[in-house]
């Protein structure tokens, strides 16, 4: 039985993104899944099957620390499976914000790798 190794990487200002990352880790806990949770400044190993990378949104942008982390390590993500998430209030305004979230919050993260 192969064990799937997942690394959830995040940064946070007030703790919401950390809390969501912890909930993701709890949800993934399984005998066949090993999950590590790390802040962007603590990542020193890229030997994972899947990376989940998250950032809160402040002033209409992902945190600079997360964007910089992705830019500085983009070669290490080649050939890896990567998912990104953001924490923001946009959904409070309904489905009309879907396009805005994709274009202004997720796209800057995704284009770094």
Phi, psi and omega per residue, in radians:
X1 nan 2.081 3.128
X2 -1.388 2.370 3.097
X3 -1.657 2.249 3.093
X4 -1.470 2.194 3.131
X5 -1.793 2.107 -3.087
X6 -2.094 2.393 3.046
X7 -2.106 2.077 3.069
X8 -1.704 2.068 -3.072
X9 -2.000 2.400 -3.079
X10 -2.691 2.928 2.832
X11 -2.424 2.794 -3.040
X12 -2.634 2.741 3.028
X13 -1.894 -0.834 -3.052
X14 -1.980 -0.028 3.044
X15 1.879 -0.209 -3.101
X16 -1.131 -0.757 -3.114
X17 -1.164 -0.665 3.073
X18 -1.078 -0.770 -3.139
X19 -1.065 -0.766 3.133
X20 -1.151 -0.706 3.085
X21 -1.074 -0.691 3.095
X22 -1.138 -0.688 3.080
X23 -1.125 -0.674 3.083
X24 -1.069 -0.778 3.131
X25 -1.041 -0.821 3.119
X26 -1.025 -0.733 -3.129
X27 -1.173 -0.472 -3.122
X28 -1.564 -0.246 -3.066
X29 -1.014 2.182 -3.060
X30 -2.833 2.761 3.127
X31 -1.092 -0.413 -3.093
X32 -1.792 0.111 -3.108
X33 -2.275 2.203 3.044
X34 -1.843 2.158 -3.076
X35 -2.100 2.205 3.001
X36 -1.928 2.509 -3.137
X37 -2.082 2.144 -3.060
X38 -2.472 2.476 2.970
X39 -1.307 2.710 -3.068
X40 -0.984 -0.546 -3.114
X41 -1.487 0.071 -3.124
X42 -2.034 0.066 -3.096
X43 -1.425 2.109 3.130
X44 -2.295 0.063 -3.090
X45 -2.372 2.294 3.134
X46 -2.058 0.408 -3.137
X47 -1.607 1.115 3.134
X48 -2.204 2.754 3.087
X49 -1.461 -0.509 -3.089
X50 -2.530 2.388 3.034
X51 -2.019 2.344 3.033
X52 -2.080 2.057 -3.001
X53 -2.099 2.245 -3.061
X54 -2.307 2.668 3.135
X55 -2.536 2.515 2.925
X56 -1.353 2.862 3.096
X57 -1.894 2.176 3.052
X58 -2.282 2.342 3.141
X59 0.931 0.705 3.056
X60 1.201 0.372 -3.132
X61 -2.505 2.642 2.971
X62 -1.131 2.743 3.111
X63 -1.027 2.413 -3.132
X64 -1.034 -0.597 3.139
X65 -1.077 -0.650 3.130
X66 -1.273 -0.775 3.112
X67 -1.056 -0.777 3.123
X68 -1.116 -0.729 3.109
X69 -1.010 -0.793 3.140
X70 -1.130 -0.751 3.132
X71 -1.096 -0.793 -3.082
X72 -1.217 -0.411 -3.050
X73 -2.064 0.266 -3.026
X74 -1.025 -0.588 3.122
X75 -1.161 -0.504 -3.131
X76 -1.306 -0.275 3.129
X77 -1.642 -0.095 -3.139
X78 -1.053 2.261 3.136
X79 1.371 0.043 3.136
X80 -1.756 2.736 3.028
X81 -1.530 2.234 -3.088
X82 -2.340 2.344 3.025
X83 -2.148 2.538 3.103
X84 -2.136 2.649 3.051
X85 -2.501 2.719 3.071
X86 -2.255 2.704 3.085
X87 -2.038 2.072 -3.101
X88 -2.720 3.055 -3.132
X89 -1.700 0.051 -3.007
X90 -0.959 -0.678 -3.082
X91 -1.130 -0.308 3.081
X92 -1.091 -0.385 -3.101
X93 -1.667 0.166 3.043
X94 1.616 -3.064 -3.066
X95 -1.212 -0.196 3.137
X96 -1.143 -0.315 -3.099
X97 -1.590 -0.071 -3.099
X98 -0.929 -0.862 -3.112
X99 -1.113 -0.709 3.124
X100 -1.080 -0.783 3.131
X101 -1.063 -0.822 -3.134
X102 -1.087 -0.799 -3.047
X103 -1.372 -0.597 -3.016
X104 -1.839 -0.367 -3.096
X105 -1.921 -0.870 -3.090
X106 -1.417 -0.716 -3.088
X107 -0.998 -0.772 3.113
X108 -1.049 -0.548 3.091
X109 -1.314 -0.818 -3.078
X110 -1.126 -0.618 -3.078
X111 -1.310 -0.131 3.092
X112 -1.308 -0.321 3.064
X113 -2.367 nan nan
